[in-house]
Amino acid sequence: LLAHFLDATGSEVSIHLSQSSTLVQDPGILRATQKYLEPYPGLDEPERITPLLHAFLRDYVQPIANDQFSVEATPLLGEDYTDPPRNRDIRPRPWDFGWFGAIGHVYVDGTFSANGHRACNSDKGYILEYQADYSIADTYEWFLGKATPMPFPGVHPAPGTTCSDANGPACIPHEWAISLMEAVPRRAAQYDFTISWTEKEKILVAPDFSEFRSLAWWEQITEE
């Protein structure tokens, strides 16, 4: 992303990641997509985030769950599930300094669909096969008075440290980037970017939808 900024074209960038990508599995992003996690001490992220998958199950699947059911493509906006809500300075963020340096604070949106049925043993709950298409749409931009941590070789700061900490990350002041954009001829340009990935999984959901887990391969056979 930094390299494209320095290309100075300003053209939009679209990136599709695999489900195993380090960004997809970053705890700060998982807070927004799959898991209830506490914020990391010292990081500027929302105090509470309702993961989109949990919101989808609670608000759109549970009300219609029966012997056999399906849910068509349903979009959910990440900004609707953060606390404090709609605060651009306290949005979800990757815990990893490399990814944070690349994309900063972002909302994760998702579109969900699912097919499900009651488990053979109804006490177990429901078998659900869902697809989640997640996306991050934002602008690669810089602001006066701020600095961004960068993953320089040999620098391994602890999560929660900041640019002003002695043992914190190496950081680039945004004035450097802004000076490149204001140079004549222009040496860099802001641009819009989209990062997307798809998850597909079969899960066992508790009867009251309070929790869920992945189905083991042998469970998938016996529950067909």
C-alpha positions as CSV (number, residue, x, y, z in Angstrom):
1,L,0.0,0.0,0.0
2,L,2.8,2.4,0.8
3,A,4.5,1.6,-2.6
4,H,1.2,2.4,-4.4
5,F,1.1,5.7,-2.5
6,L,4.6,6.5,-3.7
7,D,3.5,5.7,-7.3
8,A,1.5,8.9,-7.2
9,T,-1.2,7.7,-9.5
10,G,-4.0,7.9,-7.0
11,S,-5.8,4.9,-8.6
12,E,-8.0,2.7,-6.5
13,V,-6.6,-0.6,-5.2
14,S,-8.5,-3.8,-4.6
15,I,-7.0,-6.7,-2.7
16,H,-8.5,-10.1,-2.1
17,L,-7.1,-12.1,0.8
18,S,-7.3,-15.8,1.8
19,Q,-9.0,-16.9,5.0
20,S,-5.6,-17.7,6.5
21,S,-4.1,-14.3,5.9
22,T,-2.4,-12.7,8.9
23,L,-4.7,-9.7,8.6
24,V,-7.8,-11.9,8.6
25,Q,-6.5,-13.8,11.7
26,D,-5.3,-10.6,13.5
27,P,-7.1,-10.4,16.9
28,G,-8.0,-6.8,16.3
29,I,-9.8,-7.8,13.1
30,L,-11.3,-10.9,14.6
31,R,-12.9,-8.7,17.2
32,A,-14.9,-7.2,14.3
33,T,-15.7,-10.4,12.5
34,Q,-15.9,-13.6,14.6
35,K,-14.8,-13.4,18.3
36,Y,-15.7,-11.5,21.4
37,L,-12.3,-10.3,22.6
38,E,-11.2,-7.6,25.1
39,P,-9.3,-4.6,23.7
40,Y,-5.5,-4.9,24.0
41,P,-4.3,-2.7,26.8
42,G,-2.9,0.6,25.5
43,L,-4.2,0.3,21.9
44,D,-6.7,3.0,20.6
45,E,-9.5,0.7,19.6
46,P,-13.2,0.4,20.6
47,E,-14.0,-0.7,24.1
48,R,-16.6,-3.2,22.8
49,I,-17.3,-4.7,19.4
50,T,-20.1,-7.0,18.5
51,P,-18.5,-9.4,15.9
52,L,-20.5,-9.3,12.7
53,L,-21.0,-13.1,12.7
54,H,-22.5,-13.1,16.2
55,A,-24.8,-10.2,15.1
56,F,-25.9,-12.1,12.0
57,L,-26.7,-15.2,14.0
58,R,-28.6,-13.3,16.8
59,D,-30.5,-10.9,14.6
60,Y,-31.2,-12.7,11.4
61,V,-30.8,-16.5,12.0
62,Q,-32.2,-17.1,15.4
63,P,-35.7,-15.5,14.7
64,I,-36.3,-18.0,11.8
65,A,-34.4,-21.1,13.0
66,N,-36.6,-24.2,12.6
67,D,-36.3,-27.7,11.3
68,Q,-35.0,-26.3,7.9
69,F,-34.3,-22.7,7.1
70,S,-32.2,-20.3,5.0
71,V,-31.1,-16.7,5.0
72,E,-30.5,-14.8,1.8
73,A,-27.5,-12.4,1.4
74,T,-27.7,-9.9,4.3
75,P,-25.3,-6.9,4.6
76,L,-24.1,-5.7,8.0
77,L,-22.1,-2.5,8.6
78,G,-19.3,-2.6,11.1
79,E,-19.9,0.9,12.3
80,D,-23.3,-0.2,13.7
81,Y,-21.6,-2.7,16.0
82,T,-18.9,-0.7,17.8
83,D,-18.9,1.1,21.1
84,P,-18.4,4.0,21.0
85,P,-20.3,4.1,17.7
86,R,-19.3,6.0,14.6
87,N,-16.1,7.5,16.0
88,R,-13.5,7.5,13.2
89,D,-10.7,8.0,15.7
90,I,-11.7,4.9,17.7
91,R,-12.5,2.3,15.0
92,P,-11.3,-1.3,15.0
93,R,-7.6,-1.7,14.1
94,P,-5.1,-4.6,13.7
95,W,-3.0,-5.3,16.7
96,D,-0.1,-6.1,14.4
97,F,2.0,-2.9,13.9
98,G,2.8,-3.8,10.3
99,W,-0.9,-4.1,9.3
100,F,-1.8,-1.1,11.4
101,G,0.9,0.9,9.6
102,A,-0.7,-0.2,6.3
103,I,-4.4,0.4,6.9
104,G,-4.8,2.2,10.2
105,H,-8.2,2.3,11.9
106,V,-10.9,0.7,9.7
107,Y,-14.5,-0.6,9.8
108,V,-15.1,-4.2,8.6
109,D,-18.4,-4.8,6.8
110,G,-19.9,-8.1,5.9
111,T,-22.5,-9.8,3.7
112,F,-23.8,-13.1,5.2
113,S,-26.0,-15.9,3.9
114,A,-26.7,-19.3,5.5
115,N,-28.6,-22.6,5.2
116,G,-29.4,-24.6,8.3
117,H,-31.4,-27.2,10.0
118,R,-32.1,-28.6,13.5
119,A,-29.4,-31.0,14.7
120,C,-30.4,-34.7,14.9
121,N,-30.2,-34.4,18.6
122,S,-32.3,-31.3,19.1
123,D,-30.7,-30.6,22.4
124,K,-27.5,-29.8,20.5
125,G,-29.1,-26.9,18.6
126,Y,-28.7,-26.2,14.9
127,I,-26.3,-27.1,12.1
128,L,-25.5,-24.1,10.0
129,E,-23.5,-23.6,6.9
130,Y,-22.8,-20.0,6.3
131,Q,-20.8,-17.8,3.9
132,A,-19.4,-14.4,5.0
133,D,-18.0,-11.9,2.5
134,Y,-16.0,-9.4,4.5
135,S,-14.6,-6.1,3.2
136,I,-12.7,-3.1,4.4
137,A,-13.2,0.0,2.2
138,D,-11.2,3.1,3.2
139,T,-8.8,5.8,2.0
140,Y,-5.0,5.6,2.3
141,E,-4.6,9.1,3.8
142,W,-2.4,11.1,6.1
143,F,-3.0,13.8,8.7
144,L,-1.0,16.7,10.1
145,G,0.3,16.1,13.6
146,K,0.0,12.3,13.5
147,A,2.6,9.5,13.1
148,T,2.2,6.0,11.8
149,P,4.2,3.0,13.1
150,M,6.2,1.2,10.4
151,P,7.5,-2.4,10.5
152,F,11.2,-1.7,10.0
153,P,13.6,-4.7,10.0
154,G,15.0,-5.5,13.5
155,V,12.4,-3.4,15.3
156,H,10.0,-5.5,17.3
157,P,7.8,-3.3,19.6
158,A,5.4,-4.8,22.0
159,P,1.7,-4.4,21.3
160,G,0.3,-1.5,23.2
161,T,3.4,0.7,23.0
162,T,3.2,4.0,21.0
163,C,5.5,6.1,18.9
164,S,6.4,8.2,21.9
165,D,7.5,5.2,24.0
166,A,11.3,4.4,24.3
167,N,10.6,0.8,23.4
168,G,7.8,1.6,21.0
169,P,7.6,1.2,17.2
170,A,9.6,3.2,14.7
171,C,7.2,5.8,13.2
172,I,6.8,8.0,10.2
173,P,5.4,11.5,10.8
174,H,2.6,12.2,8.4
175,E,4.1,15.6,7.5
176,W,6.7,13.5,5.4
177,A,3.9,11.9,3.4
178,I,2.0,15.2,3.0
179,S,5.1,17.0,1.7
180,L,5.4,14.4,-1.0
181,M,1.8,15.0,-2.1
182,E,2.4,18.7,-2.2
183,A,5.6,18.6,-4.1
184,V,5.8,19.8,-7.7
185,P,5.8,17.5,-9.6
186,R,3.7,15.3,-7.2
187,R,5.7,12.5,-5.6
188,A,2.8,10.6,-3.9
189,A,-1.0,10.5,-3.9
190,Q,-3.8,9.3,-1.6
191,Y,-6.2,6.7,-2.9
192,D,-9.1,4.5,-2.0
193,F,-8.6,0.9,-1.3
194,T,-10.7,-2.2,-0.7
195,I,-9.6,-5.4,1.1
196,S,-11.9,-8.4,0.9
197,W,-12.0,-12.1,1.9
198,T,-14.6,-14.9,2.1
199,E,-15.3,-17.4,4.9
200,K,-17.3,-20.5,4.5
201,E,-17.9,-22.9,7.4
202,K,-20.2,-25.4,9.0
203,I,-20.9,-24.7,12.6
204,L,-23.0,-26.1,15.5
205,V,-25.1,-23.3,17.1
206,A,-26.4,-23.7,20.7
207,P,-30.3,-23.9,21.0
208,D,-30.4,-20.5,22.5
209,F,-27.8,-19.1,20.0
210,S,-25.5,-18.1,22.9
211,E,-22.5,-19.8,21.4
212,F,-21.3,-21.8,18.4
213,R,-18.3,-23.9,17.3
214,S,-16.9,-25.4,14.2
215,L,-18.2,-28.9,13.3
216,A,-15.6,-31.7,13.3
217,W,-15.4,-33.6,10.0
218,W,-17.1,-36.7,11.5
219,E,-19.9,-34.5,12.8
220,Q,-20.5,-33.2,9.4
221,I,-21.0,-36.7,8.1
222,T,-23.3,-37.8,10.9
223,E,-25.4,-34.6,10.7
224,E,-26.0,-34.8,6.9
